[in-house]
Amino acid sequence: MSSPFQSALVIGTAVAVAGASLAALLVTEVLGVTPLAAVMPPTETVIDPEVRALVAAGRARVLVVLRVDENSDPDRRADAISRAQDAVLSRLTRGHASVVRRYTSVPMLALDIDATALGALETMTDLVAGVKPDLTRRPQ
């Protein structure tokens, strides 16, 4: 038999977990950002099919989702993101990718790439969780 305190604790915990899940869902829906690094094993890089079609026709503007330790100290997070960005850029051949934007608080990198750069990104399973098109989204 459980006490009223234990029941309240269980209900409170369930509400907190549901709230965190709802918040993650809202961020995913509003920003169009999936926490790929948290979901995908480090042996796989997810490439959006639309990116493949775009680079087959030439160059494409993309968002590269980076694998950065989510449990890192918030004060060191920006440094970890910057190091991951530097490592990705150091492995790309000049002329096949150009930086559109480096983010400081989100583990992402906006690039303009061609098929050669996409192939290189796909092999960076230790650093790159995914590549998706950098699309402008209108508020709904």
Helices and strands as residue ranges (DSSP letters): H 4-31, H 36-39, E 46-47, H 49-56, E 60-66, H 74-91, E 97-102, E 108-113, H 115-123, E 128-133
